[in-house]
């Protein structure tokens, strides 16, 4: 090893948190080296592929929609829904910091950089008993997270005055270096050539993402009291493997809440996977019937998205087989079916507002047709009997009896035979409640029989649990400094974004209010950069 790269700040990981850290350190006059494992075109990490939703508190957009939010209301929601206990001192500090500063340090900061939010605030994670988001907080970046990430990359490059910035893609960190207890740099390897390099810096910032891109780590850290499915898809990234977390733990850092993860219940294999086991996360249709492997409706309380993702995941994981079915029709699919992320939200991603508005009002036939053509897990048939045969063919079983699927649909449709005034089904009640909020009404069908004439053909989507984000991580203080077992900072070492559990080693507790991840990356990164700049 004969090459050393010297800088003031070494940032490990080129996702949103790493990029924002680099921006703020460059603006403060520091020399910065950013090392990323992925290829140059994938700089930005998962943020490049994410949808771009942000949970923000008391914003001008909320006020325009007559929503009276406050940090106090948001913090009460956060602590209650996440089940953060008194012992969660640092996560509670970060939760409080988030709700107090998301408006100025995220919303305003994003706007100042020339980005925009879509003109409606969405209401997600309401809680099964209304114990989640008290009111809508989910703001969507116009252009999706891809637009946000690309803009931040531009800003990072613009901040490189005086040739103070070095970016190395395709490099993996293999060791951290320390002198007299102070972290002084790292050792890495060029993955293409095998060349080893040393990185020397006054401050090292870890921004390598979470741990649940590794199924080995996911299963090793799974909370033992919760059901674990036999198979899962990967909605994170294989590089999010936890190796650097354990490297830091070997020098005194603390990994906390590693078993808390933000997985999704409705994943299906990516038709053009970027890596082995790559899955897409569907945004489940509220009006679809969620069925077990036999085609029976899961109950007694039906599964309905938008209320408690944590509960959905546990109930899906507890099923007899590691997959479920969503049963719907074309009418429901064109209005409600969506896939999380920038890749399949073309109209928002590419800033095509007229086309977006048209598809919202008239139905997204384009996406439904695309999935029917590309995904073998997206089945379409004119009859329930024919659909049952296709479900069995895909699963390689004879579990779905045509008469069972028919009885399931008939039982649901019977709710409407006596008129809407006497409907007594919890899924329909939740749909009606969701439709009281305007943006949800635009994207949710008015309840109707599944077998209503003209609503077909029928659709069945085979779903399974998909990993996404780590809620736990390396324990940090409000300056994003990595702490040891005594609660003291490891000199020279910082951690930001998902690697830090979005602050404190687990700011969200057991549940996220959804949309807390991109802002969590920005807030922890800016905190780290401020602390470094004061040194």
C-alpha positions in Angstrom: 0.0 0.0 0.0 1.8 3.1 -1.2 -0.8 5.7 -1.8 -2.4 7.9 0.8 -5.2 10.4 0.2 -5.2 13.2 2.7 -8.2 15.4 3.5 -9.9 17.1 6.4 -13.0 14.9 6.2 -13.5 11.4 4.9 -17.1 10.4 4.1 -17.7 6.7 3.6 -20.8 6.1 1.5 -22.3 8.0 -1.4 -26.0 8.0 -0.5 -28.0 11.1 0.4 -26.6 11.4 3.9 -23.0 11.1 2.6 -23.6 13.7 -0.1 -25.2 16.2 2.2 -22.4 15.8 4.7 -19.9 16.5 1.8 -21.8 19.5 0.7 -21.9 21.1 4.1 -18.3 20.4 4.9 -17.2 21.8 1.5 -19.2 24.9 2.1 -17.4 25.2 5.5 -14.1 25.3 3.6 -13.0 21.7 4.4 -11.2 19.3 2.1 -13.4 16.3 1.6 -12.9 12.8 0.2 -16.0 10.7 -0.5 -15.6 7.0 -1.0 -18.5 4.9 -2.4 -18.7 1.2 -3.2 -21.1 1.5 -6.1 -20.5 2.5 -9.7 -20.4 6.2 -10.6 -23.8 6.2 -12.3 -25.4 4.8 -9.1 -23.9 7.6 -6.9 -26.7 8.5 -4.5 -27.5 5.0 -3.3 -31.1 4.1 -2.5 -32.1 7.7 -2.5 -31.6 7.7 -6.3 -34.4 5.0 -6.5 -36.7 6.1 -3.7 -40.1 7.7 -4.1 -39.2 10.9 -2.3 -41.8 11.1 0.5 -40.9 13.2 3.5 -42.7 13.5 6.9 -42.4 17.2 7.7 -44.0 19.2 10.4 -45.9 22.6 10.3 -45.0 23.5 6.7 -46.4 26.1 4.4 -48.0 23.4 2.4 -49.7 21.9 5.4 -51.0 25.4 6.3 -52.4 25.9 2.8 -54.4 22.7 3.3 -55.7 24.1 6.6 -53.7 21.6 8.7 -52.7 22.8 12.1 -49.6 20.8 12.9 -46.9 21.5 15.5 -43.7 19.9 16.8 -45.5 19.0 20.0 -48.3 17.1 18.2 -45.8 15.4 15.9 -43.5 14.3 18.8 -46.5 12.8 20.7 -47.4 10.9 17.6 -43.8 9.8 17.1 -43.2 8.5 20.6 -46.5 6.8 20.9 -46.4 5.0 17.5 -42.8 4.1 17.7 -43.2 2.9 21.3 -40.1 4.6 22.4 -39.5 4.0 26.1 -37.8 6.1 28.8 -34.6 4.1 28.3 -34.4 5.3 24.6 -32.7 8.5 25.6 -30.8 9.2 22.4 -33.5 8.1 20.0 -36.0 10.3 21.9 -33.5 13.2 21.6 -33.3 12.7 17.9 -37.1 12.4 17.5 -37.5 15.7 19.3 -34.7 17.3 17.2 -36.4 16.0 14.0 -39.9 17.4 14.7 -38.5 20.7 15.8 -36.1 21.2 12.8 -37.7 19.4 9.8 -39.4 22.6 8.6 -36.3 24.8 8.6 -33.5 22.3 8.0 -35.3 20.1 5.5 -38.4 21.7 3.9 -36.9 25.2 3.6 -33.4 23.8 2.7 -34.9 21.7 -0.1 -36.8 24.7 -1.5 -33.8 26.9 -1.3 -32.0 24.4 -3.6 -34.6 24.9 -6.3 -36.7 21.8 -5.6 -40.4 21.6 -5.2 -43.0 19.5 -3.4 -46.2 18.2 -5.0 -49.2 20.4 -4.0 -50.8 17.9 -1.7 -49.9 16.4 1.6 -50.7 12.7 2.0 -51.9 10.9 5.1 -50.1 7.6 5.8 -49.4 5.5 8.9 -52.6 6.6 10.6 -52.3 3.7 13.1 -54.8 0.8 13.4 -56.5 2.7 16.2 -55.7 6.2 15.1 -52.4 6.1 17.1 -50.1 7.0 14.2 -50.0 10.3 12.3 -52.7 12.5 13.8 -52.9 14.4 10.6 -51.2 14.4 7.1 -47.5 15.0 7.0 -46.2 13.1 4.0 -44.8 15.6 1.5 -43.6 14.2 -1.9 -40.7 15.8 -3.8 -41.7 16.8 -7.3 -39.4 14.7 -9.5 -39.1 12.0 -6.8 -36.1 11.3 -4.7 -34.1 10.9 -8.0 -34.5 14.6 -8.7 -33.5 15.5 -5.1 -30.4 13.2 -5.3 -29.3 14.5 -8.7 -29.7 18.1 -7.5 -27.6 17.4 -4.4 -24.9 15.8 -6.5 -24.9 19.0 -8.6 -24.7 21.1 -5.4 -21.8 19.0 -4.1 -19.9 19.5 -7.3 -20.6 23.3 -7.3 -19.3 23.5 -3.7 -15.9 22.1 -4.8 -14.1 25.4 -5.1 -10.4 25.3 -5.0 -10.2 21.6 -6.0 -10.9 20.5 -2.4 -13.1 17.4 -3.2 -12.1 13.9 -4.2 -14.8 11.4 -5.2 -13.8 7.7 -5.5 -16.5 5.3 -6.8 -16.0 1.5 -6.8 -13.9 1.6 -3.6 -14.7 -0.5 -0.5 -13.5 0.4 3.0 -11.8 -2.6 4.7 -10.5 -1.1 8.0 -10.5 2.0 10.1 -7.3 3.5 11.5 -6.9 5.1 14.9 -4.1 6.7 16.9 -4.2 7.2 20.6 -7.9 6.5 20.5 -8.6 9.0 17.8 -10.0 7.7 14.5 -7.6 9.1 11.9 -8.7 7.5 8.6 -9.4 4.2 6.9 -8.0 1.7 4.5 -9.8 0.8 1.3 -9.5 -1.2 -1.9 -10.2 -0.4 -5.5 -12.7 -3.1 -6.4 -11.7 -3.1 -10.1 -7.9 -3.2 -9.7 -7.4 -4.6 -6.2 -5.2 -1.6 -5.3 -5.2 -0.8 -1.6 -5.3 2.8 -0.5 -5.0 4.7 2.8 -7.3 7.6 3.6 -6.1 10.0 6.3 -8.5 12.6 7.7 -9.2 14.6 10.8 -12.8 13.4 10.8 -14.4 10.2 9.4 -18.1 10.1 8.7 -19.8 6.8 8.2 -22.7 7.0 5.7 -22.8 3.4 4.5 -26.5 2.7 4.9 -28.2 0.0 7.0 -27.7 -3.7 7.6 -30.8 -5.4 6.0 -29.5 -5.6 2.5 -27.9 -8.7 3.9 -30.4 -11.5 4.5 -27.9 -13.1 6.8 -27.8 -10.0 9.0 -31.6 -9.5 8.7 -32.3 -13.0 10.0 -29.5 -12.8 12.7 -31.0 -9.6 14.1 -34.7 -10.5 13.8 -36.6 -10.0 17.0 -37.2 -13.5 18.3 -40.8 -12.9 19.4 -41.9 -11.9 15.9 -42.8 -14.3 13.1 -40.0 -14.8 10.5 -41.0 -15.8 7.0 -39.1 -18.6 5.2 -38.2 -16.3 2.3 -38.0 -12.5 1.7 -37.1 -10.2 -1.1 -34.4 -7.6 -0.9 -35.6 -4.0 -1.3 -32.5 -2.5 0.2 -29.1 -3.2 -1.4 -26.5 -6.0 -1.0 -23.9 -3.4 -0.1 -26.0 -2.6 3.0 -24.4 -5.6 4.8 -23.5 -4.4 8.2 -19.8 -5.1 7.9 -18.7 -1.6 8.7 -21.2 -1.5 11.7 -19.4 -4.5 13.2 -16.0 -3.0 12.4 -17.0 0.1 14.4 -18.3 -2.2 17.2 -14.9 -3.8 17.4 -13.3 -0.5 18.3 -16.0 0.5 20.9 -19.0 1.8 18.9 -22.5 0.6 20.0 -25.0 -1.0 17.6 -28.5 -0.6 19.0 -32.0 -1.6 18.0 -30.6 -3.8 15.2 -33.7 -5.9 15.2 -36.0 -3.0 14.3 -36.5 -2.7 10.6 -38.8 -1.0 8.2 -39.8 -3.8 5.9 -42.9 -3.9 3.6 -45.6 -6.6 3.3 -46.3 -6.4 -0.4 -43.1 -7.1 -2.3 -42.8 -9.0 -5.6 -39.7 -9.8 -7.7 -38.3 -7.1 -9.9 -38.9 -8.1 -13.5 -35.5 -6.8 -14.4 -33.5 -7.3 -11.2 -30.5 -5.2 -10.4 -29.1 -7.9 -8.1 -30.1 -11.4 -6.8 -33.3 -11.4 -4.9 -34.2 -7.8 -5.9 -37.8 -6.9 -5.2 -40.2 -4.1 -5.8 -42.5 -2.8 -3.1 -46.0 -2.4 -4.2 -48.2 0.2 -2.5 -51.0 -2.2 -1.8 -54.4 -1.3 -3.0 -56.8 -0.4 -0.2 -59.7 -1.9 -2.1 -58.0 -5.3 -2.9 -58.8 -8.3 -0.8 -55.7 -9.7 0.9 -55.7 -13.5 0.8 -53.7 -16.4 2.2 -52.1 -19.1 0.0 -55.5 -20.9 -0.2 -57.3 -17.8 -1.6 -59.1 -17.1 1.7 -59.4 -13.6 3.0 -56.9 -13.0 5.9 -58.8 -12.1 9.0 -60.6 -11.7 11.2 -59.4 -8.1 10.9 -58.7 -7.6 7.1 -55.4 -6.3 6.0 -55.6 -2.7 4.8 -52.6 -0.6 3.9 -52.0 3.0 5.1 -52.6 2.4 8.8 -49.8 0.3 10.3 -47.0 -1.1 8.1 -45.3 -2.8 11.1 -48.5 -4.7 11.9 -49.1 -5.6 8.2 -45.6 -7.1 8.1 -46.0 -9.2 11.2 -49.4 -10.6 10.0 -48.0 -11.4 6.6 -44.9 -13.1 8.2 -47.2 -15.2 10.4 -49.0 -16.8 7.4 -48.6 -20.5 6.8 -46.6 -19.9 3.6 -44.2 -17.0 2.9 -46.5 -15.4 0.3 -49.9 -13.9 0.1 -52.3 -12.8 -2.7 -54.0 -9.6 -3.4 -57.3 -10.0 -5.3 -58.6 -7.1 -7.2 -60.1 -6.0 -10.5 -59.0 -3.7 -13.3 -61.1 -0.8 -12.0 -59.3 -1.0 -8.6 -55.8 -1.5 -10.2 -55.9 1.6 -12.5 -56.8 3.9 -9.6 -54.9 2.4 -6.7 -52.1 0.2 -7.8 -48.7 1.8 -7.5 -45.1 0.8 -6.9 -42.8 2.6 -4.4 -39.8 4.3 -5.8 -38.8 6.6 -8.7 -38.4 3.8 -11.3 -42.2 3.1 -11.7 -43.5 6.7 -11.0 -42.5 8.0 -14.4 -44.9 11.0 -14.5 -43.7 12.4 -11.1 -40.1 11.5 -11.7 -39.9 13.1 -15.1 -41.9 16.2 -14.0 -44.8 15.4 -16.4 -47.6 17.1 -14.5 -50.3 17.0 -17.3 -49.8 13.3 -17.8 -49.7 12.7 -14.1 -53.0 14.5 -13.6 -54.5 12.6 -16.5 -53.5 9.2 -15.1 -54.7 10.2 -11.6 -58.1 11.2 -12.9 -58.6 8.6 -15.6 -56.6 5.7 -14.3 -53.0 4.5 -14.7 -53.6 1.9 -17.4 -50.0 2.2 -18.5 -48.5 0.8 -15.3 -51.1 -1.9 -14.9 -50.5 -3.1 -18.5 -46.7 -2.9 -18.0 -46.8 -5.2 -14.9 -49.2 -7.6 -16.6 -46.7 -7.9 -19.5 -43.5 -7.9 -17.5 -44.2 -9.7 -14.2 -45.2 -13.3 -13.9 -46.5 -12.5 -10.4 -49.1 -10.1 -11.8 -51.9 -12.4 -13.1 -54.9 -11.3 -15.1 -58.0 -13.3 -16.1 -61.6 -12.7 -17.1 -62.9 -15.3 -14.6 -62.2 -16.3 -11.1 -61.9 -19.9 -12.1 -59.3 -19.0 -14.7 -57.5 -16.8 -12.2 -57.4 -19.6 -9.6 -55.7 -21.9 -12.2 -53.0 -19.3 -12.9 -52.4 -18.7 -9.2 -51.8 -22.4 -8.7 -49.6 -22.6 -11.8 -47.4 -19.8 -10.5 -47.2 -21.3 -6.9 -46.7 -24.8 -8.2 -49.6 -26.1 -6.0 -53.3 -26.8 -6.1 -53.9 -24.7 -2.9 -56.4 -22.3 -4.5 -59.6 -24.0 -5.1 -61.8 -22.2 -7.7 -64.8 -22.6 -5.4 -62.9 -21.1 -2.5 -61.8 -18.0 -4.5 -65.4 -17.6 -5.7 -66.7 -17.9 -2.1 -64.2 -15.3 -1.0 -65.3 -12.8 -3.6 -69.0 -13.6 -3.0 -68.7 -13.0 0.7 -67.2 -9.6 0.2 -69.7 -8.6 -2.5 -72.6 -9.6 -0.2 -71.8 -6.5 1.8 -73.3 -4.4 -0.9 -76.5 -6.4 -1.5 -78.3 -4.6 1.3 -77.1 -1.1 0.5 -74.2 1.0 1.6 -76.1 2.3 4.6 -75.8 -1.1 6.3 -72.3 -2.2 5.2 -70.5 -3.8 8.1 -67.0 -4.7 6.9 -63.9 -3.2 8.6 -62.0 -2.9 5.3 -64.9 -0.9 3.8 -65.1 1.3 6.9 -61.4 2.1 6.7 -61.7 2.9 3.0 -64.5 5.2 3.6 -62.6 6.9 6.4 -59.5 7.3 4.2 -61.6 8.9 1.4 -62.6 11.7 3.7 -59.1 13.2 3.0 -59.0 14.7 -0.5 -55.7 13.3 -1.8 -56.7 9.8 -0.6 -60.1 10.1 -2.3 -58.3 10.8 -5.6 -56.4 7.5 -5.3 -58.9 5.2 -3.6 -62.0 3.7 -5.3 -65.4 4.2 -3.9 -66.3 0.8 -2.4 -68.1 -1.5 -4.8 -68.6 -5.2 -5.4 -65.4 -7.0 -6.7 -67.6 -8.7 -9.3 -69.4 -5.5 -10.5 -70.2 -5.8 -14.2 -67.6 -3.9 -16.3 -65.0 -3.7 -13.5 -62.9 -6.6 -14.8 -60.8 -8.4 -15.7 -59.8 -9.9 -12.3 -56.2 -9.5 -11.1 -54.2 -11.5 -8.5 -50.7 -10.4 -7.4 -48.5 -12.8 -5.5 -46.8 -10.8 -2.6 -44.2 -11.5 0.0 -42.3 -9.6 2.7 -39.5 -7.3 1.3 -36.7 -5.8 3.4 -36.1 -2.1 3.1 -34.6 0.1 5.8 -32.8 -0.5 9.1 -34.4 1.4 12.0 -31.4 0.6 14.3 -27.8 1.4 13.8 -24.7 2.9 15.4 -25.5 5.0 18.5 -24.9 8.7 18.0 -25.4 12.0 19.9 -27.1 15.1 18.5 -23.8 16.0 16.9 -23.8 12.7 15.0 -20.7 11.6 16.9 -20.4 7.8 17.4 -20.6 6.9 21.1 -18.9 4.1 23.1 -20.5 2.0 25.8 -20.0 4.7 28.4 -21.8 7.2 26.2 -18.6 9.1 25.3 -17.8 10.1 21.7 -15.2 8.1 19.8 -12.9 11.0 18.8 -12.9 11.7 15.1 -15.8 9.3 14.2 -19.3 10.4 13.1 -22.2 8.4 11.7 -25.2 9.7 9.6 -28.3 8.5 7.9 -29.5 5.0 8.0 -26.2 3.8 9.4 -27.0 5.6 12.6 -30.7 4.5 12.6 -31.5 8.0 11.3 -30.1 9.3 14.6 -29.3 7.9 18.0 -29.1 4.3 16.8 -32.8 4.1 16.4 -34.8 7.3 16.4 -38.0 5.7 15.1 -38.3 3.0 17.7 -40.4 0.1 16.4 -42.4 2.1 13.8 -41.8 5.0 11.5 -44.4 7.6 10.8 -43.2 7.0 7.2 -41.2 9.5 5.2 -38.8 10.1 8.1 -35.8 8.6 6.3 -34.8 11.1 3.7 -35.2 14.0 6.2 -33.3 11.9 8.8 -30.4 11.6 6.3 -30.4 15.4 5.8 -30.7 16.3 9.5 -28.0 13.9 10.8 -25.7 14.9 7.9 -26.0 18.6 8.6 -25.5 18.0 12.3 -22.3 16.1 11.6 -21.0 18.8 9.3 -21.7 21.6 11.8 -19.9 19.6 14.5 -16.9 19.0 12.3 -16.8 22.6 11.2 -16.6 23.8 14.8 -13.5 21.6 15.5 
